[in-house]
Amino acid sequence: MELYLQTNSVDSNGDKCAFLTQQLEHKIAPMYHHLHGLSYTATGYGSRLPTKYMVKVLNRWRRVYCVCFSNVGTLYIGKLSDKQIIKDY
């Protein structure tokens, strides 16, 4: 599996100028509920569901989260408002 971070690049003035896609190093680091076959929430839906994946961004390992309120989830790191979306291929 290859993971990509999709975000905006920033120019020297601090303005967002272009769409940026970066390939990320990743690892599988399951949490307690993953190891025991449990759901993180009672319904399985939520806005910050931790996944078993971690990605390395700026030499720091970050947990990948999922927002899911229907049949489709969106993976992200940080805050969803930062628009740092993870795409997997």
C-alpha positions in Angstrom: 0.0 0.0 0.0 1.2 3.5 -0.8 -0.1 6.5 1.2 -0.2 10.1 -0.1 -0.8 13.4 1.7 -2.9 15.9 -0.3 -2.6 19.5 1.0 -1.7 23.0 -0.2 1.8 24.3 -0.7 2.7 27.7 0.8 4.9 30.3 -0.9 7.4 32.6 0.9 4.7 35.1 1.7 2.7 32.5 3.6 -0.1 32.3 1.0 -1.5 29.0 -0.2 -0.5 28.8 -3.9 -0.8 25.3 -5.2 -2.2 21.8 -4.6 0.5 19.5 -3.2 0.7 15.7 -3.1 3.4 13.9 -1.2 4.1 10.2 -0.8 4.4 9.2 2.9 6.3 6.6 4.8 3.8 4.6 6.9 3.6 1.8 9.4 0.8 -0.3 11.0 0.5 0.5 14.7 -2.8 -1.0 16.0 -4.5 0.3 19.2 -6.2 -1.8 21.9 -9.6 -1.8 20.2 -8.0 -2.9 16.8 -6.3 -5.8 18.5 -9.4 -7.0 20.2 -11.8 -6.6 17.2 -13.7 -3.7 18.9 -15.2 -0.6 17.4 -13.9 2.8 18.7 -17.5 4.1 19.1 -20.7 2.2 19.7 -22.1 2.9 16.3 -18.9 2.8 14.3 -19.4 6.4 13.1 -17.7 9.5 14.2 -15.6 12.5 13.2 -12.2 11.4 14.7 -11.9 7.6 14.6 -8.3 6.4 15.0 -7.1 3.9 12.4 -4.3 1.4 12.8 -2.1 3.4 10.4 0.6 6.0 11.3 2.5 8.2 8.8 5.7 10.0 9.1 5.3 13.8 8.4 8.2 16.2 9.1 10.2 13.4 10.9 7.3 12.7 13.3 4.9 9.7 13.4 1.3 10.9 13.3 -1.9 8.8 13.7 -4.2 8.6 10.8 -7.9 9.4 11.7 -11.1 8.8 9.8 -14.3 10.8 9.6 -17.2 8.5 8.8 -21.0 9.2 9.0 -22.2 7.1 6.1 -20.8 4.3 3.9 -17.7 6.3 3.0 -14.8 7.5 5.2 -12.2 10.2 4.7 -8.7 9.7 6.2 -6.8 12.6 7.6 -4.1 13.7 10.0 -4.2 16.6 12.5 -7.5 18.4 12.4 -9.9 17.9 9.6 -10.1 21.7 9.1 -6.3 21.7 8.2 -7.4 19.8 5.0 -4.5 17.3 5.2 -6.2 14.4 3.5 -4.6 11.0 3.2 -5.2 9.0 0.0 -4.3 5.3 -0.3 -3.5 3.4 -3.5 
